[in-house]
């Protein structure tokens, strides 16, 4: 059975046909039918959680009970706490120009996406935090899928039932699903691709943290424009938020094949997504490489110790994470300070670098004076000696640029990048490919 919620709002109270039930009665019946559908899935649903489309989507698993309780899991918490991390919260149905499914009791695993201050520093250009919803207008509902739109942001959300295997309990199904997502993300989600059809190709860059592919077009006046393709990772591969037009075809996504460098388009075979390995200096600029205390050489440690002490003294801040690369739109240094005693929100801070590639494995870079646009960079520079964190990577202005040699363990799939200052043997910095939280302790 499929319910089309839009139809519920088209009836009027002025109808002399006795065979047509009162709209209120029909709405109640539809709400009950939605509840029956949503609570009938034995292992619950996989929800494609999208927010502001500066970001792609993440998997949220939900199992709704008839008593208003809902058990949830969040893909991102798999990385933090394990694939079996769940929480129980509350949901309800209500009427507001159709049927609204509302997650009305606070739950960190679910409201992670709708909180105005995201704990991992997701902050879009137009929204605070990730820009997700906690109330969803149901567009259609069946045993095969539930299609919704966020009440506030109107982002499309799709729920599909998780598989049912005789003798396998829900907890095991969820854990396996999230582990499979993590495995696909690790292998398939690399930094650079070509989308290819015949002799036509499009170069794509993946922001793995934000789950968007980006590409550049040039207009007739020679002006470059950047475009994003939001996507989500599933055990089957990469699925786009909306179909992407390429070579006259609507591409929905690409299927995962273990150990492969090429992926066939979802639902077809004429278009492939092929990984390629960029030069090391390009990987540095386009990736997100995490700073750790043990990775800082003698010179950098001296400067960062001053910065860390100033953060703590002036604002009671400690560093939740710090990275070099492109966390949002620009290359540079990104730092996520949190309050030491109440680490509920990250004061996202960015300082931007200009750079010059030298060959394939060297980079010359300098701080160009640009900050995050939220005022955090300027504030920390004035009050917490942010310049001491910047200096090991590049001076202020091109005249004091630093040149680094870049080395790694595996150019195709590096676990680290080691930067060696060509003019200062004590300035060696090793950056981690894996996120490290509280890299200097709590």
C-alpha positions, -999 to +999 in steps of 0.1 A: +000+000+000+012+035-009-001+067+007+002+099-012+001+126+014-003+155-010-038+142-018-049+147+018-048+185+014-068+187-018-102+179-003-125+206+010-150+206+038-177+217+013-187+184-003-222+170-004-212+135-013-220+114+017-197+086+004-166+108+010-155+107+046-147+138+066-111+150+058-102+148+095-112+112+096-092+104+064-062+122+078-064+101+110-067+070+089-037+080+068-016+087+100-025+053+114-016+037+081+018+055+081+024+043+116+015+007+106+039+008+077+068+024+097+064+000+126+060-031+105+096-033+092+112-061+114+147-046+114+137-010+109+148+015+082+179+030+068+174+068+065+194+090+041+200+119+064+207+151+043+208+186+056+222+217+038+234+205+005+269+219+011+272+184+025+262+149+014+242+124+033+249+100+062+230+068+072+207+069+102+191+036+112+156+037+128+133+011+143+099+025+153+077+008+179+040+013+182+043+029+217+062+059+203+097+048+210+123+047+183+157+031+184+184+049+163+219+045+152+241+071+134+268+061+109+292+087+122+290+072+157+302+039+143+336+056+139+335+070+174+319+043+195+315+012+174+289-002+150+266-014+178+261+021+193+223+029+196+200+051+216+163+051+223+142+082+218+106+092+210+087+100+179+052+112+171+029+120+142+011+153+138-008+172+111+006+203+094-003+205+057+000+168+056+015+142+080+046+151+099+069+125+115+086+143+144+115+131+165+105+151+195+128+140+223+164+150+223+188+123+213+225+130+205+227+103+178+197+118+159+198+155+167+235+155+158+223+167+124+199+194+135+218+209+164+228+245+156+263+238+168+276+205+153+300+187+176+323+178+147+324+212+132+300+208+103+290+243+094+275+252+060+277+285+042+239+291+048+231+272+080+244+267+115+257+232+119+248+205+094+214+219+086+193+188+091+157+185+103+140+167+131+105+170+116+097+154+083+067+158+060+057+123+046+053+124+009+047+087+003+049+056+024+050+019+014+066-012+027+094-007+001+102+030+009+092+061+028+098+094+011+099+125+032+110+162+031+124+181+060+097+205+074+122+234+078+147+228+050+127+208+025+155+184+019+145+150+005+149+121+029+143+085+019+139+055+042+143+019+030+137-012+050+168-030+063+171-067+052+155-095+071+174-127+076+159-157+094+175-162+128+195-129+126+185-103+152+182-066+145+213-056+164+235-079+142+218-066+110+225-030+120+261-036+130+268-054+097+251-027+077+272+000+093+304-019+090+297-025+053+291+012+048+324+020+066+343-005+044+328+009+012+336+044+023+372+035+031+380+018-002+357+035-028+357+070-015+390+083-027+401+118-034+400+120-072+381+104-101+372+107-137+336+101-148+340+086-182+316+078-211+334+069-243+359+096-251+342+121-228+354+126-192+348+148-163+374+153-135+359+151-100+373+157-066+359+141-035+356+159-002+354+127+018+345+144+051+316+164+036+305+137+012+304+159-019+321+155-053+331+187-070+340+197-105+348+230-123+333+245-154+346+274-175+322+298-192+327+317-225+344+345-206+369+322-191+354+324-156+356+293-135+327+280-115+327+252-089+298+227-086+290+201-060+273+167-062+261+156-028+262+118-022+257+091+004+276+058+009+256+026+012+268-010+012+261-010-025+282+020-034+278+058-039+243+072-045+238+108-055+212+131-038+197+138-072+206+123-106+235+141-123+233+148-160+264+135-179+266+127-216+229+129-220+222+104-192+209+108-157+235+092-134+221+081-101+254+068-086+280+041-089+282+005-077+309-007-054+333-035-065+358-047-039+394-042-050+385-023-081+396+011-094+365+014-117+329+015-108+299+010-131+270+035-130+240+025-109+214+009-132+236+010-164+270+002-178+280+029-203+294+054-177+322+045-152+338+063-123+375+057-123+399+066-095+433+081-101+461+090-078+470+127-077+505+140-069+514+141-032+513+179-030+478+178-046+467+152-020+479+175+008+459+205-005+427+186-014+425+163+016+421+166+053+452+157+073+451+157+110+477+172+134+488+152+164+511+161+192+534+132+184+535+142+148+549+176+155+586+180+153+608+200+177+601+234+160+564+230+155+559+216+191+575+247+206+551+270+187+520+249+193+527+246+230+525+284+232+492+284+212+477+256+233+486+274+266+471+306+253+439+289+244+435+274+278+445+306+297+424+330+277+393+310+270+395+276+289+397+260+254+413+227+245+417+214+209+391+188+198+408+184+164+432+202+141+439+196+104+457+209+074+440+207+040+406+217+027+379+211+054+353+234+037+362+255+007+397+268+011+431+252+017+447+260+051+447+252+088+415+242+105+412+240+143+383+230+164+386+243+200+361+234+226+355+245+262+375+223+285+347+219+310+316+221+287+327+207+253+293+209+237+302+230+207+332+236+185+344+271+177+354+263+142+385+283+132+402+285+098+433+303+086+438+302+048+470+295+028+481+303-007+505+278-022+527+269-052+533+233-063+569+224-070+571+191-090+549+164-076+561+161-040+570+196-028+549+226-019+556+262-011+529+278+011+522+309+032+494+324+052+474+348+031+457+367+060+423+351+054+402+336+082+369+316+085+345+345+080+328+338+114+352+360+134+368+330+152+401+333+134+405+370+141+395+365+177+420+337+184+447+356+165+442+386+188+436+368+221+451+333+218+483+335+197+469+317+167+499+329+147+520+304+167+500+275+152+502+290+117+539+297+116+553+261+113+534+257+081+539+291+065+548+327+073+525+357+070+527+366+033+546+352+004+578+367+014+581+344+044+567+313+027+580+278+037+588+250+013+582+214+023+592+180+009+563+156+012+567+119+019+542+090+027+539+053+032+516+045+003+510+071-024+477+055-035+463+051+000+485+071+024+480+068+062+502+098+067+519+127+050+553+138+064+562+174+057+599+183+060+608+220+059+636+223+033+652+252+052+648+239+088+656+203+096+638+207+130+605+216+113+592+181+104+554+176+107+537+142+102+500+145+094+475+116+099+449+105+074+426+093+102+408+119+123+424+122+158+403+139+185+418+157+215+453+154+198+469+173+227+448+157+255+418+170+274 
